[in-house]
């Protein structure tokens, strides 16, 4: 048989290292800039240069790798563009912590030296996640790896900024923005995360002029901002204020009078119906202030401390000021009450500090015109969002978008290419650094100190990574990309912005045809993974323990559209068993086949041979459709079911009599040819999911050449028509039913697996009788029978258990096989034990205290145990009655 063989056990680590090096050395991941083959391209969502591999990365990259490996098997020219993001705020924080450990800070070292420190850190530690993706088996075109701060991408970023500025789509203005006092930078709306927090709603009376007891009462969650109040607003339709004659109120804790204004914006149902207006510290108040011409007084500085406008509270931290201001209001009798309130508070997405809305001079992109085109592209179907339910969310955001704040007050990032001339106030925006002011000739020009938001450069990722602004062969071949795989959490951070920039700079061409949104990876109970909960699963540890193939297949098997992935190590362990099952099936097959065992048309195929070929071609179609339609779980399930249950459990067992030459040379040669064909197809089908084990097996299969990555996916229409056989499958369904029925009787009667029994069959259906007769050896082998023969329906054997399949009744002869008294005794003891366990479980479920106090997942687990025991009890009772009946007969 096969001269090469597989080791007895599968050792993932050695095999993974061997084959990944082999693929890299042979350039199997490389795309061709120009080719006659069909192009297929994906750009990787660039992980942060500070990142380490987590479950979200793993799922995202496994899905991409499945598609790329599958497309290569279809003969396509595949580009999977890799790279990392410079992650401005995150990376700066890492390096600042490093400096702090050395007793320094960025201001001490200066901007240029600090940037040098960041580049040093990036060279030393910034590639960790790339190596981790390789452990996962990611088949990116690593020779093309890009970085959002490398020279080519920096040129693209600058060109885009300058063009948008000159088109009037970038501007600088004083505006209300989200400010992080910890990171000391502006944040885009999308960089603010909201969390429910316990707080208070404070009811504060703003007295009328000359009266401390009369006035307007406002309700606020932030008393510390009242020092920046410029008005109190009421709704003109609010009956409570229709007859209000006063036009001003006294601002508490200050000597200022502020006007009472009327505006339909005010919500009459919230609080008292009177709204304090703080234009410098609330985005809604900012717009209200613009409308009514109110001044903007900033009373909280960039570090979160109170400014001079807060009077005697100046210098206090904003939260300390809240406490002291509330106490002062109480002493003055101006705090009417405070109510506990759970409300949504914005936090910095990086350091989780409470964000401070604040007036600041920043740079913005006027995104309205860009967003309209990006939304229309999805409405037109030029880009599909999958699952489609995310389209609605996309439209809601794009149709109500606000201008994008793109400036960040940090040093690490693309410095904004704007210079200002203090002498003539000119603003210079050019693609090359100016030496002097073009307006007045002064060389005393100063560059903007801010850098661009990280998402600005990553918004250009699909085309900047391919060489834009040059019209490279790579760009012409692979843009637009075929699909973007991403999580819903960056649908707006990144996907929407790539849509806007791609359409605008690539002649109205969308950056990708499909956007596949995958779900979250949660723990086995469906809870979000977090370090605080202690339920985080480290992908690298899982790979070390169970191998990359088992881990990858687990992710794919649970990657159902719109449904979160519930991950546990026990599930990975289960799919490691699947890897071992495949390994052992391959070892068995290799014992029986040689290079001569090709599947030819002149072979005498048995029913089981024809059935497995039919199921194999049907499975290849199911895998193809599953991957094509982003239903990765369905593709994984189809091949799993086929390999484990149909190929291993049924066909390999059914083929053994032929393989061991009990049925003649013709049947043996047919079985060998089918084995060789089906195992090769299985290995190729499974390759996108489990690349390492399939490469190892493929290289030992007789007749294969080179890598499995160069193989051809087994589905094609001609082969499907040739091997698909519905009639054969129907006949095998009858065979399986008959064999399973006999097996069930054996199990229910506690007959030992090695004990051979006699079976008599009777049927009025001639086709079923013929099937049984022609496949007698298969039935005897799979059902572990001593003999199988036909009998008269009117004279069934005594002491036998019956099973019915179609029109056929089988009698399993029990006389001399089981001791009825012993079996009755065994079943009665088992019933007694089960009943006791069931009663204990029932007591827990009848206990109100348990139902009220126990966690929901614990209660569900107990209910599941109850159902399992109840089913077991019913089954034992049926079996006991059956054995008693047989004894009496």
C-alpha positions in Angstrom: 0.0 0.0 0.0 1.1 3.7 0.4 4.8 3.7 1.1 4.5 6.9 3.2 2.4 7.0 6.3 1.0 9.3 8.9 2.3 9.1 12.5 -0.1 7.4 14.9 -1.0 10.6 16.6 -1.4 14.1 15.2 1.1 16.7 16.7 -0.1 20.2 15.8 2.8 22.3 16.9 5.5 20.7 14.7 3.2 20.4 11.7 2.0 24.0 11.9 5.5 25.4 12.1 6.7 23.1 9.2 3.9 24.0 6.8 3.7 27.7 7.5 7.4 28.1 6.8 6.9 26.0 3.6 4.1 28.2 2.4 6.1 31.4 3.0 9.2 30.0 1.4 7.3 29.0 -1.7 5.4 32.3 -2.0 2.0 30.6 -1.9 0.4 33.7 -0.4 1.6 36.1 -3.1 -0.8 37.9 -5.4 0.2 38.8 -9.0 0.0 42.5 -9.9 -1.3 41.5 -13.3 -2.9 38.2 -14.3 -5.5 36.6 -16.5 -6.9 34.9 -13.5 -10.0 36.2 -11.8 -8.9 38.7 -9.0 -10.1 38.4 -5.5 -9.0 40.9 -2.9 -9.5 41.7 0.8 -7.8 44.3 2.9 -7.2 43.3 6.5 -8.8 45.5 9.2 -5.4 46.8 10.4 -4.9 45.8 14.0 -3.4 48.4 16.3 0.4 48.3 16.4 -0.1 48.1 20.2 -2.5 45.1 19.9 -2.3 41.5 20.9 -4.4 38.7 19.4 -7.8 38.4 21.1 -11.0 36.4 20.2 -12.4 39.2 18.0 -9.2 39.3 15.9 -9.2 35.5 15.7 -12.7 35.2 14.4 -12.2 38.1 12.0 -9.0 36.7 10.5 -10.2 33.1 10.4 -13.2 34.2 8.3 -10.9 36.1 5.9 -8.5 33.2 5.7 -11.2 30.8 4.9 -12.3 32.9 2.0 -8.8 33.5 0.7 -7.8 29.9 0.8 -11.1 28.8 -0.8 -10.6 31.4 -3.7 -7.1 30.1 -4.3 -8.6 26.6 -4.7 -10.9 28.1 -7.3 -7.8 29.2 -9.2 -8.3 32.9 -8.5 -5.6 35.6 -8.1 -6.0 36.3 -4.4 -4.7 39.4 -2.6 -5.1 39.6 1.1 -3.5 42.9 2.0 -2.0 43.0 5.5 -0.8 45.8 7.7 -1.1 47.6 11.1 -2.5 50.9 12.3 -0.3 53.4 14.1 -3.1 53.9 16.7 -2.3 57.4 17.7 -3.7 57.8 21.2 -3.0 54.2 22.2 0.6 54.1 21.0 1.4 57.5 22.5 0.0 56.3 25.9 2.2 53.2 25.7 5.4 55.2 25.1 4.4 57.8 27.7 4.1 55.1 30.3 7.5 53.8 29.2 9.0 57.3 29.7 7.2 57.7 33.1 8.9 54.5 34.3 12.2 56.2 33.4 11.2 59.3 35.3 10.5 61.4 32.2 7.6 62.9 30.3 7.0 63.8 26.7 7.3 67.6 27.4 10.8 67.0 28.9 12.1 65.1 25.9 10.5 67.3 23.2 8.5 66.4 20.2 11.2 65.1 17.8 12.8 63.0 20.5 9.5 61.6 21.6 8.6 60.6 18.0 12.0 58.9 17.7 11.1 56.9 20.9 7.8 55.8 19.4 9.5 54.6 16.2 12.0 52.7 18.3 9.2 51.1 20.3 7.4 50.2 17.1 10.5 48.5 15.6 11.0 46.5 18.8 7.5 45.6 19.9 5.0 46.7 17.2 5.0 43.5 15.2 3.8 41.2 17.9 0.3 40.8 16.6 1.5 40.0 13.0 3.4 37.0 14.4 0.3 36.0 16.3 -1.8 36.1 13.1 0.7 33.8 11.5 0.2 31.3 14.3 -3.4 31.3 13.4 -2.5 30.4 9.8 -3.4 33.7 8.2 -2.3 33.5 4.5 -1.8 37.3 4.0 0.6 38.5 1.3 3.1 39.5 3.9 5.6 40.9 1.4 3.1 43.8 0.9 2.6 44.5 4.6 1.7 48.2 5.1 1.7 50.6 8.1 -0.5 53.7 8.3 2.6 55.8 9.0 4.9 54.4 6.3 6.1 56.7 3.5 3.6 55.8 0.9 0.5 56.0 3.1 1.8 59.3 4.6 1.9 60.7 1.1 -1.6 59.6 0.4 -2.9 61.1 3.7 -1.3 64.5 2.8 -2.7 64.5 -0.7 -6.2 63.7 0.6 -6.1 66.4 3.3 -4.9 69.1 0.8 -7.5 68.2 -1.8 -10.4 68.2 0.7 -9.2 71.5 2.1 -9.0 73.1 -1.3 -12.5 71.7 -2.1 -13.8 73.4 1.0 -14.5 70.2 2.8 -11.9 70.7 5.5 -12.1 73.7 7.8 -11.0 75.0 11.2 -13.4 76.4 13.7 -14.4 76.9 17.3 -16.8 74.1 18.0 -18.1 72.0 20.7 -16.1 68.7 20.8 -15.6 65.7 23.0 -12.5 66.3 25.1 -10.6 63.7 27.2 -9.0 65.4 30.2 -6.7 62.3 30.7 -5.4 61.9 27.1 -5.7 65.7 26.6 -7.1 65.4 23.1 -10.3 65.9 21.1 -12.3 62.7 20.3 -14.6 62.1 17.5 -18.2 61.3 18.4 -17.6 57.7 17.5 -14.6 57.5 19.9 -16.9 58.1 22.8 -18.3 55.1 24.5 -21.5 55.4 26.6 -22.1 53.5 29.9 -25.0 53.6 32.4 -23.9 55.2 35.7 -25.6 56.0 38.9 -25.9 59.7 39.5 -28.4 62.4 40.6 -30.7 64.8 39.0 -30.3 68.1 40.9 -33.2 70.6 41.1 -31.7 74.1 41.4 -33.7 77.3 41.7 -32.5 80.2 39.6 -34.0 83.3 41.4 -35.7 86.2 39.7 -34.0 89.5 40.1 -34.5 90.7 43.7 -36.1 87.5 45.0 -34.5 84.5 46.6 -37.7 82.5 46.9 -39.2 82.9 43.5 -37.5 81.9 40.2 -37.2 79.1 37.7 -36.2 75.6 38.8 -33.9 73.7 36.5 -33.0 70.0 36.6 -29.4 69.0 35.8 -27.0 66.1 36.3 -24.0 68.5 36.1 -24.3 71.4 38.6 -20.6 72.2 38.1 -21.3 73.6 34.6 -23.8 76.2 35.8 -20.9 78.7 36.0 -20.9 78.6 32.2 -24.7 79.1 31.9 -25.7 81.8 29.4 -29.5 81.5 29.6 -32.4 79.5 30.9 -34.7 78.2 28.2 -38.4 77.3 28.3 -40.8 76.0 25.6 -43.1 78.7 24.2 -45.9 76.1 24.1 -45.5 75.2 27.8 -48.6 76.4 29.7 -46.5 76.7 32.9 -44.6 79.6 31.5 -47.2 81.3 29.2 -47.8 84.2 31.7 -44.1 84.5 32.8 -43.3 88.2 32.8 -39.7 88.0 34.1 -37.0 88.1 31.4 -33.9 87.3 33.5 -32.8 85.1 36.4 -29.9 85.3 38.8 -27.2 82.7 38.1 -26.7 80.9 41.5 -23.3 81.2 43.1 -22.4 84.1 40.9 -23.3 87.8 40.5 -24.4 87.4 36.9 -27.9 87.8 35.5 -28.8 85.6 32.5 -31.8 85.9 30.1 -34.8 83.7 29.9 -35.2 82.5 26.3 -38.0 80.6 24.6 -37.4 77.7 22.1 -39.3 74.7 20.8 -36.3 72.5 21.4 -36.9 72.4 25.2 -38.5 69.1 26.3 -41.6 69.9 28.4 -41.6 66.3 29.8 -38.1 66.4 31.3 -37.4 67.8 34.7 -39.3 71.1 35.4 -39.6 72.2 31.8 -36.9 74.8 32.3 -33.5 74.1 30.8 -30.1 75.7 31.8 -28.2 76.6 28.6 -24.4 76.0 28.8 -23.1 76.6 25.2 -19.4 75.8 26.0 -20.1 72.5 27.7 -23.0 70.8 26.1 -23.4 70.0 22.3 -27.2 70.6 22.3 -26.7 73.9 24.2 -24.0 74.9 21.8 -26.5 74.8 18.9 -29.1 76.5 21.0 -26.6 79.2 21.9 -25.7 79.7 18.2 -29.4 80.1 17.3 -30.0 82.7 20.0 -26.6 84.5 19.8 -25.4 83.6 23.3 -21.8 83.9 24.3 -19.7 80.8 25.1 -17.9 80.8 28.4 -15.5 77.9 29.0 -15.4 77.1 32.8 -13.6 73.7 32.7 -10.0 73.5 31.4 -8.4 70.8 29.3 -7.2 69.0 32.5 -10.7 68.9 34.0 -10.2 71.7 36.5 -12.4 74.7 37.0 -11.4 78.0 35.3 -11.6 81.6 36.6 -15.3 81.8 35.6 -16.2 79.4 38.4 -15.3 82.1 41.0 -14.3 80.8 44.4 -14.4 77.2 42.9 -11.7 78.0 40.4 -8.8 75.4 40.4 -10.9 72.6 41.8 -11.3 69.3 39.9 -14.7 69.3 38.1 -16.1 66.5 40.3 -14.8 68.1 43.5 -16.4 71.3 42.3 -19.7 69.5 41.9 -19.7 68.3 45.5 -18.8 71.8 46.9 -21.2 73.7 44.6 -24.1 71.4 45.7 -23.2 72.0 49.3 -23.1 75.8 48.7 -26.5 75.7 47.0 -28.0 73.7 49.9 -26.7 76.3 52.3 -28.3 79.1 50.3 -31.6 77.2 50.0 -31.4 77.0 46.2 -31.1 73.2 46.0 -34.7 72.1 46.1 -34.1 68.4 45.9 -31.9 65.7 44.3 -33.2 62.4 42.9 -31.1 59.3 42.2 -30.8 58.8 38.4 -29.2 56.1 36.3 -28.0 57.9 33.1 -25.7 57.4 30.2 -22.2 59.0 30.5 -19.7 59.3 27.8 -16.2 57.9 28.3 -13.0 58.0 26.3 -12.7 54.8 24.3 -9.0 54.5 25.3 -8.7 55.4 29.0 -12.4 55.4 30.0 -12.2 58.9 31.6 -15.5 60.8 31.6 -15.5 62.9 28.5 -15.9 66.6 28.8 -17.9 68.5 26.0 -15.9 71.6 25.5 -15.4 74.5 23.2 -12.2 74.2 21.2 -10.6 75.3 18.0 -10.3 72.1 15.9 -10.1 70.9 12.3 -13.2 69.3 10.8 -14.3 67.4 7.6 -17.6 68.6 6.2 -19.0 65.1 5.7 -22.5 65.8 4.5 -21.8 65.6 0.8 -19.5 62.6 1.3 -21.9 60.7 3.5 -24.8 61.2 1.0 -22.9 59.4 -1.8 -21.7 56.7 0.6 -25.3 56.0 1.7 -26.6 56.0 -1.8 -24.0 53.4 -2.8 -25.5 51.0 -0.3 -29.1 51.9 -1.4 -28.1 51.2 -5.0 -26.6 47.8 -4.1 -23.1 48.8 -5.3 -22.1 47.7 -1.8 -24.0 45.1 0.2 -24.0 45.0 4.0 -24.4 41.4 5.3 -26.4 40.7 7.3 -28.8 43.2 5.8 -30.2 44.4 9.2 -27.0 46.5 9.7 -28.0 48.5 6.6 -30.7 50.3 8.6 -28.2 51.3 11.3 -25.8 52.4 8.6 -28.4 54.7 7.0 -29.5 56.1 10.3 -26.0 57.2 11.1 -25.1 58.4 7.6 -28.3 60.4 7.1 -27.9 62.2 10.5 -24.1 62.6 10.4 -22.3 65.5 12.0 -19.0 67.0 10.8 -16.0 64.9 11.7 -13.5 66.4 14.1 -10.1 65.2 12.7 -7.6 67.0 14.8 -5.9 65.4 17.8 -3.8 67.2 20.4 -1.1 64.5 20.5 2.3 64.1 18.8 2.2 60.6 17.3 0.4 60.6 14.0 0.2 62.4 10.7 0.9 66.0 11.5 -1.6 68.3 9.9 -0.1 69.9 6.8 -1.1 73.4 7.6 1.2 76.4 8.2 0.2 79.8 9.4 2.0 83.1 8.9 1.9 85.3 12.0 2.9 88.3 9.9 0.1 88.4 7.4 -2.3 85.8 9.0 -2.1 83.6 5.8 -3.0 79.9 6.0 -0.8 77.6 3.8 -2.0 74.1 3.0 0.3 72.3 0.5 1.5 68.8 -0.3 5.1 69.9 0.1 6.5 71.7 3.1 6.7 75.5 2.3 9.9 77.5 3.1 8.1 80.9 3.3 4.7 82.5 3.2 3.5 82.7 -0.5 1.5 85.8 0.4 4.1 88.1 2.1 7.3 86.1 1.7 7.9 85.8 5.5 9.9 82.8 6.6 8.4 83.1 10.0 5.8 80.4 9.3 4.5 77.9 12.0 3.2 74.4 11.3 0.0 73.2 13.1 1.0 71.2 16.1 -2.0 68.8 16.0 -2.0 65.5 14.3 -4.8 63.8 12.3 -7.3 61.4 13.8 -6.1 57.8 13.3 -9.3 57.0 11.5 -8.4 59.6 8.8 -5.5 57.5 7.5 -7.2 54.2 7.9 -10.2 55.6 5.9 -7.9 55.5 2.9 -6.7 51.9 3.6 -8.3 50.0 0.6 -6.6 52.2 -2.0 -3.6 53.8 -0.2 -2.2 50.3 0.5 -2.3 49.5 -3.2 -0.1 52.5 -4.1 -2.5 55.4 -4.7 -2.1 58.2 -5.7 -0.1 56.4 -8.4 -2.2 54.2 -10.7 -0.3 51.0 -9.9 -1.0 47.7 -11.6 -2.0 46.4 -8.1 -4.6 49.1 -7.8 -6.0 48.5 -11.3 -6.2 44.8 -10.7 -7.6 44.6 -7.2 -9.6 47.8 -6.6 -12.4 47.7 -5.7 -11.9 44.9 -3.2 -14.4 42.1 -3.1 -15.3 42.0 0.6 -14.5 43.6 3.9 -14.8 41.5 7.0 -15.3 43.5 10.2 -17.1 43.7 13.5 -20.2 45.9 13.9 -18.3 48.1 16.5 -16.3 49.8 13.7 -19.1 50.0 11.1 -19.1 53.8 11.6 -15.6 54.4 12.9 -14.0 52.8 9.8 -16.3 51.3 7.3 -18.5 54.4 6.6 -15.4 56.6 6.4 -13.7 54.2 3.9 -16.9 54.3 1.8 -16.8 58.2 1.9 -13.2 58.5 1.0 -13.1 55.6 -1.5 -16.0 57.0 -3.5 -14.6 60.5 -3.4 -11.1 59.7 -4.4 -11.5 56.7 -6.7 -13.8 58.2 -9.3 -17.1 57.2 -7.6 -16.0 53.6 -7.2 -16.9 51.9 -3.9 -14.0 50.4 -1.9 -15.6 47.0 -1.5 -18.5 45.2 -3.0 -19.6 43.4 0.2 -19.2 44.2 3.9 -19.6 41.1 6.0 -20.4 42.0 9.7 -19.5 39.2 12.1 -20.8 39.0 15.6 -19.1 39.1 18.9 -17.2 36.2 20.5 -18.7 35.7 24.0 -18.1 33.1 26.7 -20.0 29.8 26.8 -22.8 31.5 28.8 -23.2 34.3 26.2 -21.5 36.9 28.4 -19.1 39.4 27.0 -15.5 38.5 27.8 -13.6 40.9 30.1 -10.6 40.7 32.4 -12.7 41.9 35.3 -15.1 38.9 34.9 -12.2 36.5 34.5 -13.8 34.9 31.5 -11.3 35.9 28.8 -10.0 33.1 26.6 -6.6 33.6 25.1 -6.5 32.4 21.5 -2.7 31.6 21.7 -3.1 29.4 24.7 -6.0 27.6 23.0 -3.8 27.1 19.9 -1.0 25.8 22.1 -3.4 23.3 23.8 -5.5 22.1 20.9 -3.9 23.2 17.7 -4.8 26.0 15.3 -7.0 23.8 13.1 -9.3 22.8 15.9 -9.5 26.4 17.1 -10.2 27.7 13.6 -12.9 25.1 12.9 -14.6 25.9 16.2 -14.9 29.6 15.2 -16.2 28.8 11.8 -18.7 26.2 13.1 -20.3 28.8 15.4 -20.0 31.8 13.0 -23.7 32.1 12.2 -24.9 35.3 10.7 -26.3 37.7 13.3 -25.6 35.3 16.2 -22.8 35.8 18.7 -20.2 33.0 19.0 -20.3 31.3 22.3 -16.8 30.1 22.9 -15.4 27.6 25.4 -12.3 25.4 25.5 -14.6 22.3 25.7 -15.9 23.2 22.3 -12.4 23.5 20.9 -11.6 20.2 22.5 -14.6 18.7 20.7 -13.3 19.9 17.3 -9.8 18.6 18.2 -11.5 15.2 18.3 -12.7 15.9 14.8 -9.1 16.6 13.6 -8.1 13.3 15.2 -11.0 11.6 13.5 -9.9 12.9 10.1 -6.3 11.9 10.9 -7.3 8.4 11.8 -9.5 8.1 8.7 -6.6 9.2 6.5 -4.3 6.6 8.2 -6.8 3.9 7.6 -7.2 4.9 3.9 -3.5 5.1 3.3 -3.2 1.5 4.4 -5.3 0.5 1.5 -4.5 2.7 -1.5 -1.7 3.2 -3.9 -1.0 5.5 -6.9 -2.8 3.0 -9.0 -6.1 3.5 -7.2 -7.7 6.1 -9.5 -11.5 6.3 -9.8 -12.2 5.1 -13.3 -15.4 4.5 -15.2 -14.9 0.8 -15.5 -15.0 0.1 -11.7 -17.8 -2.1 -10.3 -19.2 0.4 -7.8 -21.4 -0.9 -5.0 -24.4 0.9 -3.6 -22.3 2.3 -0.8 -19.6 3.4 -3.2 -22.1 5.3 -5.3 -23.8 6.7 -2.2 -20.6 8.1 -0.7 -19.6 9.7 -4.1 -23.1 11.3 -4.3 -22.9 12.6 -0.8 -19.3 13.9 -1.4 -20.3 15.9 -4.4 -23.4 17.2 -2.6 -21.2 18.3 0.3 -18.7 20.1 -1.9 -21.7 22.1 -3.3 -22.9 22.9 0.3 -19.4 24.0 1.3 -19.1 26.2 -1.8 -22.5 27.8 -1.3 -21.9 28.3 2.5 -18.6 30.2 1.9 -20.0 32.1 -1.1 -23.0 33.3 0.9 -21.0 34.1 4.1 -22.7 31.2 5.9 -19.5 29.8 7.3 -21.2 27.8 10.0 -23.4 26.0 7.4 -20.3 25.2 5.3 -18.4 23.9 8.4 -21.5 21.9 9.5 -21.9 20.3 6.1 -18.3 19.0 5.8 -18.2 18.0 9.5 -21.4 15.9 9.1 -20.1 14.3 5.9 -16.6 13.4 7.3 -17.6 12.2 10.7 -20.9 10.6 10.2 -21.2 9.6 6.6 -17.6 8.9 5.6 -16.1 7.6 8.9 -19.1 6.1 10.7 -20.8 4.5 7.7 -18.7 4.3 4.6 -15.4 3.2 6.1 -17.1 0.4 8.0 -19.3 -0.6 5.0 -16.2 -0.8 2.8 -14.1 -3.0 5.1 -15.4 -6.4 3.7 -14.4 -5.3 0.2 -11.1 -3.8 1.3 -10.2 -7.0 3.1 -10.8 -8.9 -0.1 -13.8 -10.8 1.2 -16.0 -9.8 -1.8 -13.5 -10.2 -4.6 -10.9 -8.2 -6.5 -13.5 -6.0 -8.5 -15.2 -4.8 -5.3 -11.8 -4.3 -3.6 -10.5 -2.1 -6.5 -13.7 -0.1 -6.6 -13.6 0.6 -2.8 -10.0 1.6 -3.1 -10.6 4.0 -6.0 -13.6 5.5 -4.1 -11.5 5.9 -0.9 -8.7 7.7 -2.7 -11.1 10.0 -4.5 -13.3 10.9 -1.5 -10.4 11.4 1.0 -8.6 13.8 -1.5 -11.9 15.7 -1.9 -12.4 15.9 1.8 -8.9 17.2 2.4 -9.3 19.9 -0.2 -12.8 20.9 1.1 -11.5 21.1 4.6 -8.3 23.1 3.7 -9.8 26.6 4.1 -11.0 25.7 7.6 -8.1 23.5 8.7 -5.0 24.3 6.6 -2.3 22.5 8.5 -3.6 19.0 9.0 -5.0 19.0 5.4 -1.6 20.0 4.0 0.1 17.2 6.0 -2.4 14.5 4.7 -2.4 15.9 1.1 1.3 15.6 0.8 1.2 11.9 1.7 -1.8 11.0 -0.5 -0.7 8.9 -3.5 -0.9 10.7 -6.8 -1.0 14.3 -5.4 1.6 16.8 -6.4 2.8 19.9 -4.5 0.8 21.8 -2.0 -2.9 21.4 -1.2 -3.0 25.2 -1.8 -2.4 24.5 -5.5 -5.2 21.9 -5.6 -8.6 22.5 -7.3 -11.8 22.8 -5.2 -13.7 19.5 -5.8 -17.0 21.0 -6.9 -17.8 21.4 -10.6 -21.0 21.0 -12.5 -19.9 18.1 -14.7 -18.8 16.0 -11.7 -21.9 16.9 -9.8 -24.1 15.6 -12.6 -21.9 12.5 -12.9 -22.0 11.5 -9.2 -25.2 13.0 -7.8 -27.6 10.0 -7.4 -30.8 10.8 -5.5 -32.1 7.2 -6.0 -29.0 5.7 -4.5 -29.2 8.1 -1.5 -32.9 7.1 -1.0 -31.9 3.4 -1.0 -29.1 4.0 1.5 -31.5 5.9 3.8 -33.5 2.6 3.9 -30.4 0.7 4.7 -29.4 3.1 7.4 -32.8 2.9 9.0 -32.7 -0.9 9.0 -29.2 -1.1 10.5 -29.9 1.7 13.0 -33.1 -0.1 14.1 -31.1 -3.3 14.8 -28.4 -1.3 16.6 -31.1 0.4 18.8 -32.5 -3.0 19.8 -29.0 -4.2 20.7 -28.5 -1.0 22.8 -31.9 -1.2 24.5 -31.4 -4.9 25.3 -27.9 -4.2 26.6 -26.4 -6.7 24.2 -22.6 -6.5 24.2 -21.0 -4.9 21.0 -19.0 -8.0 20.3 -21.9 -10.4 20.5 -23.2 -11.5 17.1 -27.0 -12.0 16.8 -29.3 -13.6 14.3 -31.8 -11.5 12.5 -34.8 -12.6 10.4 -36.5 -10.2 8.1 -39.8 -10.1 6.3 -41.1 -7.7 3.7 -43.9 -7.3 1.2 -41.9 -4.8 -0.8 -39.8 -6.6 -3.5 -37.4 -3.6 -3.9 -36.5 -3.7 -0.2 -36.0 -7.4 -0.3 -33.7 -7.0 -3.3 -31.7 -4.3 -1.5 -31.3 -6.4 1.6 -30.2 -9.4 -0.4 -27.7 -7.5 -2.5 -26.2 -5.7 0.5 -26.4 -8.6 3.0 -22.6 -8.4 3.8 -22.8 -4.7 4.6 -25.8 -5.2 7.0 -24.1 -8.1 8.7 -20.9 -6.1 9.1 -22.5 -2.9 10.3 -25.1 -4.4 12.6 -22.7 -7.1 14.0 -24.8 -10.1 13.0 -24.2 -13.8 13.0 -26.7 -14.3 10.1 -29.4 -12.5 8.2 -32.2 -14.4 6.4 -35.8 -14.0 5.4 -38.7 -15.6 7.2 -42.5 -16.0 6.9 -44.4 -13.0 8.2 -47.0 -15.2 9.7 -44.5 -17.2 11.8 -42.2 -14.7 13.5 -39.5 -16.2 15.8 -40.2 -16.4 19.6 -38.2 -14.3 22.1 -37.3 -11.7 19.6 -37.4 -7.9 19.5 -38.8 -6.2 16.4 -37.8 -3.1 14.5 -39.5 -1.7 11.4 -37.9 0.1 8.5 -40.1 1.0 5.5 -42.2 -2.1 4.7 -39.6 -4.4 6.3 -39.8 -5.9 9.8 -36.6 -7.3 11.3 -36.7 -9.8 14.2 -33.6 -9.7 16.4 -33.4 -13.1 18.0 -32.7 -12.9 21.8 -33.0 -16.5 22.9 -29.6 -17.4 24.4 -28.3 -13.9 23.9 -29.7 -12.2 27.0 -30.7 -13.4 30.5 -34.2 -11.9 30.9 -34.2 -12.1 34.7 -30.8 -10.3 35.0 -31.9 -7.7 32.4 -35.1 -7.0 34.3 -33.2 -6.7 37.5 -30.6 -4.3 35.9 -33.3 -2.1 34.4 -35.3 -1.9 37.7 -32.2 -0.8 39.6 -31.4 1.8 36.9 -35.0 3.0 37.1 -34.8 3.3 40.9 -31.6 5.4 40.7 -32.9 7.6 37.9 -36.2 8.2 39.8 -34.3 9.3 42.9 -32.2 11.8 40.9 -35.3 13.1 39.2 -37.1 13.7 42.5 -34.1 15.6 43.9 -34.0 17.8 40.8 -37.8 18.4 41.0 -37.4 19.5 44.6 -34.9 22.2 43.6 -37.3 23.4 40.8 -40.2 23.5 43.3 -38.1 25.6 45.7 -39.1 29.3 45.4 -36.0 30.5 47.1 -33.8 28.7 44.6 -35.7 30.1 41.7 -35.5 33.6 43.1 -31.8 33.6 44.1 -30.0 31.4 41.7 -28.4 32.9 38.5 -30.5 32.4 35.4 -27.9 30.1 33.7 -27.8 27.8 36.8 -31.6 27.5 36.7 -31.5 26.7 33.0 -28.9 24.1 33.6 -31.0 22.4 36.3 -34.1 22.5 34.0 -32.0 20.8 31.3 -30.9 18.1 33.8 -34.6 17.5 34.7 -35.6 17.1 31.0 -32.7 14.7 30.4 -33.6 12.6 33.4 -37.3 12.5 32.5 -36.4 11.3 29.0 -34.1 8.7 30.4 -36.9 7.5 32.8 -39.4 7.2 30.0 -36.8 5.2 27.9 -36.0 2.8 30.8 -39.7 2.2 31.5 -40.4 1.4 27.9 -37.4 -1.0 27.8 -38.4 -2.7 31.1 -41.9 -3.3 29.8 -40.5 -4.7 26.6 -38.2 -7.2 28.3 -41.0 -8.3 30.7 -43.2 -8.8 27.7 -40.6 -10.9 25.9 -40.0 -13.0 29.0 -43.7 -13.9 29.2 -43.7 -14.8 25.5 
